[in-house]
Amino acid sequence: MMLSRRNNVSVVSRLWTTINYTILGCFSLLALYPLWYVIVSSFSSSRAITAGEVSLWPVEFNVNAYIRLFDDGQLFGAMGNTIVVTFVGTLLNMVLTTLAAYPLSRRRLKGRSLLLMFIIFTMLLTTGVIPNFILVKSLGLMDSYWSLWLPALISTYNMFVMKTFMEGLPEEIEESAAIDGAGDWRILVQIILPLCKPIMAALSLFYAVGWWNSYFNVLLYITKSTQQTLTLKLYQMILQVNQSLLNNVSGSEGIGQVMLTPEGIKAAAIVIAVTPILIVYPFLQKHFVKGVLIGSVKG
């Protein structure tokens, strides 16, 4: 009788697991399909995109959209600018976030409650675009990457996530190091930071994605074409393609241009902008999940 019940429970458990995996698999496919559609559209012909024939696989495979975007070589320079902005911006963000989160996570900090209150206040009220623009211009930071980095040196939300993570670390480790004569800087660098790898990886990814996709501030503060980042350059190229199609639609050059629809160019631009992040993410996925969960739950 007991064996029969166990077999029934085992069958029900397997059936329930199969149903769960099937439902989750269907939702995953629904979530991934828009990205897949963009990818296959970027490799499909303009006729197929316009006719609505693209669904799961590229139709009339070609790479004309990518050739058009990389034709003048400006995209390589813009990608290099984006790498510089992303790397330096993320590095500055992580240094300042860590230096702010560590002391605020220690209860022995004098005036800790008052400082936290002032920091929380910055999350409730923010300045507008015009005051920020006037400030950046008055500091002489126009056409400089510091106009991007300086106003966004730290994210208050990310700082609180790291602070919460550090508060969950055992205080005995820090106390034992202090007894051995270690100072705050040594404790932070040699003890705290190695234990904070998961949250640092997660926040680094947050910051890096934000810098990689930065567009509006670049549009406001960077006017030199040689300093523009990838997202802004892609946007300008899409506008150029649209304008070329409107101006040359009836000429012999226009016939070649018509073969590239704005939809195909947009799809290729999205793939170019998203691919680097998709390549980096799998290497940080383990730390990313662990860091977000621990940083948001412990406190």
Secondary structure, 3 states (H helix, E strand, C coil): CHHHHHHHHHHHHHHHHHHHHHHHHHHHHHHHHHHHHHHHHHCCCHHHHHHCCCCCCCCCCCCHHHHHHHCCCHHHHHHHHHHHHHHHHHHHHHHHHHHHHHHHHCCCCCCHHHHHHHHHHHHHCCCCHHHHHHHHHHCCCCCCCHHHHHHHCCCHHHHHHHHHHHHCCCHHHHHHHHHCCCCHHHHHHHHHHHHCHHHHHHHHHHHHHHHHCCCHHHHHHCCCHHHCCHHHHHHHHHHHHHHHHHHCCCCHHHHHHHCCCHHHHHHHHHHHHHHHHHHHHHHHHHHHHHHHHHHHHCC
